[in-house]
Amino acid sequence: MSAIHISQLQKSYGDVQALQDINLEVAPGELFGLIGPDGAGKTSLIRILATLLLADAGRAEVLGLDVVKDYRKLRALMGYMPGKFSLYYDLTVQENIDLFATIFGTSLKENYELVKDIYAQIEPFKNRRAGALSGGMKQKLALSCAMIHAPEVLFLDEPTTGVDAVSRREFWDMLDRLKARGITILVSTPYMDEASRCDRVALIQEGRLLQVDRPEAITASYGAPLLGVRSDKIYQLLQDLRRYPHARAVHPFGEEVHYTDRREAADPAALAAWLEEQGHTGVQVHPVPATIEDSFMALMEA
């Protein structure tokens, strides 16, 4: 049995179709990522699965339970962490955790072994009000509250948005430890680099699933020559590369530009020479492996 089963799910807000015929399976114990930009439909999908939003059509099951008919049973079996910090700012760390534990008829002491790796990092601040915590600490407190009742499945809606790079890495390390305990995790993120931390990912845009597979399989399916290009005139480089006769796609990527060629094989030396003819200096052209972001952009343009 799948931990999460979604069939032909649809959701609209007026004229905006947020989800379009979503079909998806998540295996028990899987760390599954929903990868896409803001407005792609990630939050709508997670809220439907978390029994907080009704779909217009289709069906969704979590742990074999219908998210509409069996929502009361399901809420006791799942943990949910919304994208916006939604705990009580005026309560302390300890008071927030005790409140959520009481709601689910448990206690921090009873499930301490489950949350200790997370809670231990905020325990020194247990008497501090939640509103006074840093972004990374708020994140850990929210995850502790979502886990306090030992859920079998965990829904995390953009949990690393707005936190620093170190906190992001620590958070994913915590998810790895939770996965090792057999917990099914569905996490959404707009950060393409976080896809590599998932067992499988679904690339989503404008309410449609573009591709569902293992991260390495998605990047391996990128079927065109890809070059990293640099010059001393980065803006002009973008414009000129888009004029190159064999250009298929050109996108800024950090300190360089990712250039995709229309031909079966690209000639880095020929491209470098052409750019120098256009007046560029400091030109560097070299093959690069495709990333999730490259694959996502190619699927959007297909």
LORODO-87519 format. One record per atom (N, C-alpha, C): x, z, y. Coordinates in steps of 0.02 Angstrom, whole numbers, plus 50000, padded with zeros to 5 digits. Example, Ala and Ser with C-alpha at 12.3 -4.5 7.8 and 13.67 -1.06 7.14 Angstrom:
506605039049716506155039049775506605039049835506425035449888506845035749947506455039450002
//
This chain:
500425000049940500005000050000500445000050062500254996050112500614995950176500465002350215500955004550253500835010150298500395008050356500485001850379500084999050433499874992050413499224990650417498964984050400498514981750458498684975950486498304973250543498084966150526497444964750536497174958250519496744955450576496964949750603496594945950653496354950350712496794954550735496624959250789496614955550856496094956950896496034953950962495814959251012496074958551074495874962851128495944959251194495414959751235495424956551301495234961651354495494960451415495294964251474495034959051524494374958151524494094952951566494324946151542494634942351586494874935651568495574935751536495874941551535496554942051508496524943951434496794939551392496804940851320497454944451304497414951051293498004955151282498284954251212497854953351162498064952451092497684946551063498044941951030497744935951003497884935350928497374936850888497414936050816498064938950787498164945350796498764948650772498684950350698499164948050657499194949650586499884952550572499884958650543500524962050535500484967250480501044968050443501104973150391501744977050404501694983650401502274987950406502314992150343502894992150311502974995550247503075003050258502905007150208503025014350213503765015850224503915020350270504605022250283505005017250324504675012150350505025007050388505075009050462505635007250492505725007850565505605000950594505025000050623504794993350644504754993150720505024987750749505034987050822504574981650848504204983150900503824978150939504254976551000504504970451003504974968551056504654963451102504624965051166504334960351213504334963251283504244958951334504254961251403503614965051422503594967751482502984970951506502414965951507501824968251487501244963851486501184959551424501624960751374501614956651314501054958651266500794964751272500264967151227500484973051184501094975551194501364980851151500944987251157500804989351218500444995651228499734995151201499404989551211498724988751185498714989351109499204986251076499224986551003499354993650979499814997151010499965003950988499375008551001499035007751057498455012051072497885010851023497805004751000497295003350949497475006950884498105006350865498335009550803498305017150807498395019850868498385027050878497675029650890497165025450879496455027250884496245028950956496605026251006496455027751075496105021951111496065016251077495775010251107495435006151054494855003451070494484999351022494664992051030494784988750975494904981450975494244977750984494274971651007493674967551014493484964350947493984962950907493864959850841494464961250796494364960250732494894961450684494864968350655495364969950615495384976350579496084979150577496134985750582496784989050577496724995250534497204996150490497225002050447497915005350453497915011950454498535015750454498495020750396498975020650352498985024850292498345023950251498095017850250497495016250211496845018350244496875020950306496285023250341496115018550398495475017050406495245012750460495325016450526495615013150576495765016550639495135018250679494565015150661493935016750695493525021650654493385019950592492945024150550493275030750532493925030650522494275036650497494725039850549494555039150613495015041250665495155048750664494665052850644494775060050643495305061950590495245059050530495745060450479496435057850499496435052050530497065048850547497455052650600497115055550648497465058950702497875064950678497675067750622498055073350594498675071050556498705064450542499255061750501499765057750541499625056950606500075052750646500325056550708500885054250734501145056750797501155051050846501035052550910500995047250961501365049551023501805045251048502175046651109502055040851157501655042051210501495036651257502095034751300502045029051332502595026751374502725031151434502185033951463502265038351521502255045551497502715049651523502745056651505502075059951520501745062651469501065064951477500965072251457501515076051452501445083151437501295086951502501225093551496501025097551553501625099651594501665097051655502245098251698502325105651715501765109251722501795116151744501935121051687501905118651625502075122851568502825122151553503105127251524503805126951503503875122751440504495121451422504645117751360504325121351302504435127851296504165131851240503405131751241503105132351299502375132551304502055125951283502365120351302502115113851281502135113051206502685114951176502755114351103502255118951067502195125151091501725129851060501005127351066500845124251123500175121551132500015116151081500475111351073500345105851026500345108350954500765113250939500765116050872500105119450857499845123050906499205126550897498625121750887498635116250924498105111150918498075108550846498655107850814498675105150746498695110650694498585116850714498555122350666499215123950632499765123250669500415124750640500825128650691501475129050681501905132550728502605129450727502985130850778503665128350780504075131150722503965137550705504325140650650504185137150584503555135250573503365132150510503695125350500503765121450554504035114750549504705114050585505065119450592505685119350630506195114650598506235114450532506715110150498506615102850515505995100850528505835093850543506075091950613505995096450661506135094750730506785097850756507145101450714507725105350739508255100850771508385094850743508895090450771508725088350842508075087750855507845085750922507785091950966507435096950940507275102850980507905106850998508405106750955509025110450969509345108351034509235102051054509535099451116509175101851179508545103951171508175106351229508025113851226508185116851169508055124051161508385128351214508995126651237509295130751290508885130751354508435125951361508015125451422507285127051407507165130851354506475131951331506045135451383506335139051431505945142551482505895138551547506155132451546506115128151605505465124151604505155123351662504535119351665504685112151648504225108951613504325102151590504445097251648504115098551705504195094151763504885094251793505285099351776505955100051804506495097151758506285094251702506775091451654507005084651676507595082651652507835075851663507445071051619507535064551631507185059551592507335060051518507975061051501508155061551430507875067751398507855073351434507575079551407506815079051399506485075851446505765074751439505615070651376506035065751365505965061451306506015065551242506505070051238506595074151179506025079051171505765081851226505195086351222504575082751197504465076751222503875072851201503915071151127504505069451102504585067851032504495074150989504745079751012504645086050975503905087650969503525086751023502805088151021502445083150975502675076950974502365071950931502505073250857503055076850843503265077950774503085084950747502825089350790502765096350772502295097550713501835092950700501355093850644501555089750583502185087450581502445083750523502025077650506501955072850553501565066850539501905062250489501505058050457501775053150409501955046550443501655045350501501795039250538501855041150612502315037650646502465039350715502425033050758502025033450813501945027950860502295029750925502765025650946503165027051006503105021051053502815022051111502695016651159503235016751213503715012151208504265011451255504585018251271504825021851220505075028651231505725028951270506105023451274506745023751308506745020651377506165018551401506125015551467506265020751521506725019151566506865023651622507365029051607507685029051549508195034051535508875030651531509395034651538510075031851540510295029351471510845025551471511075022251410511265027351355511555032951375511755038051326511135041051294510625042551334509995045351307509645040351262509695033951280509395028851238509725028851169510375029051167510745028951103510585035251062510575040951095510415047251060509715047051030509255044051068508565043751044508515039550981508855033850980508835029650920509195032950861509695036950875510015040750821509515045750791509105048750834508585053350810508075049650767507895043550788507415039650748507695038050679508345036650676508655035350611508595041350565508675047350593508625053450553507905054650530507425053050573506725053750553506545048650499506805042550506506685037450455506965039650387507535042950388507835045350326507395050450291506945053550326506475058250296505855054750268505825048050274505265044250246504695043150294504795044750358504265043850408504245036550430503645033650431503555026850455503535026950531503935022750563503985022850636503845015850664503375015550710503245009350748503425010750820503925007250846504165008550914504165002050953503945002451016503954996551059504494997351112504774991851133505294992051183505364985151217505524985151282505674978851316506414977151311506824981751284507544980751279507714976951216507934970851225508084966551167508654969351124509124972851155509704975351117509504980751068508924983951078508704989251033508424986550968508304979950966508024976950905508484977950845509134978150857509614978750801509564985550766509234990450798509164997050767508564997450720508164992150717507564992050677507674988550610507274990350560507284986850496507014979750504506444979350538506134972850554505854973450624505754967550656505464967450723504934961850727504474962850773504004957650791504124955850864504284949650878504364947350947503674945450973503464948551028502784947551053502804945451126502384940751144502334938151212501624935751224501324938051280500644936051299500144937051243500234942651207499754944451155499834940751090500354936651082500474932851021501124935050988501124935350922501744936750886502124930250878502724929950905503134923850901503504923350835503754929150811504124929250747504164936350723504134937250658504194943850626504714943250571505254947050577505784946650526506304952050540506814952350497507384956650509507774953950570508064958250611508414955950670508954950750655509334951850601509864947150585509584940450562508994940450531508684934150510508424930250570508184933850620507934930450680508504927050717509054930550726509624927450761509934921850720509934922650653510214917450610509804910950612509164911550630508724905650631508794901650696509214904150742509314900450805509664893950788509314888450795509564882150766509884877350813510254879650862510574875050909511244877850931511714873450952512364875850976512284880151038512614885951040512564890551095513254892151123513334891351188513974892551221513904897751276514414901951282514464906451340514894903051392514644902851455514984899051508515094903551569515694903251598515844906951659516174902351710516094904151773516464900951827516454905751886516824904051939516854908351997516224907752041515804902952026515194901952066514594902452018514374908552004513874909651952513204906451968512974906952031512324903952048512364896352042512894893452070512964886152066513044883951994513364888251953513454886651882512774885751848512304890251862511634889651833511314882951852511364881251916511054875051939511374868851907512024868851904512384863051877512274862351802512294867851766512184867451693511494864651677511004866251718510324863551706510284856051720510784853451757510804846251769511204842551716511574846151675512004842951625511564838951577511734832751562511304828251524511084830851456511494835051424511344837351357511054844451355510894847151414510654854151417509954854751387509884859651345509234861351316508944867651348509364872751358509154878851390509754882151423509634885151481510154888451519509874895051546510194900651528509944907151550510524911751569510454915551623510964920551640510984925951586511584928351571511674933251518512264937751536512124943251570512664947651592513104944251642513764944051628514234941051675514354933651662513994930851613514064923751599513384920551591513394914151575512774910351565512764907951493512194908551460512114905851393511824898851398512194894151371512004887051374511864884651303511274881551294511084878651229511084871051236511414867751189511474860451190510934857251148510724851251168510214847551130510494844251067511144843151065511454839651009511584844350951511744841650894511894845750835512534849650844512994847050884513624850450898513794849550971514054854751002514244854451073515004854251078515234851251133515954850651146516144855051204516404861151192516574865751247517064862651297517554858951272518054856051317517744850851364517284846751337516954841651378516524844951431516174850251413515754853751461516184856951516516744859951496517184863051545517454857851594517644852051568517914846751610517374844251659516764843651636516214841351679516094846351735516114852851719516004857951770516564857851822517184856651800517734856251848517654850251893517364844851867517224838951908516704840551962516274845451948515754847451996516024852452047516674854152041516984858552090517044865752069516904867352006516954874251983517674876051968517844882351981518494885051963518404891151918518944892951883518904898551837518414897351780518364891151758517874889251706518114891651638517654894951602517764897051532517154895051492517274891651436516724889551392516924891151320516494894951285516654896851216516014897851176516034896451111515444897651069515284905151066514634906651064514414913651058513864914051006513814919650970513254920450923512604921750960512064919350932511404920350963511214927750960510874930051011510604936851013509844936551005509534942350999508804942650996508514939651060508834941051116508584938251179508604930751180509144927751154509194920451150508624917751106508514921051049507994918851003507304919451035507204924951071506564926051104506424920551156506924919051196506844913751247506704907051215507044905551160506934899151126506224898751098505974904251070505294904151043504774903451099504914906451156504454905751213504414898551238504984895051233505024888251260504824882951209504724885051147504564880251093503864877251104
//
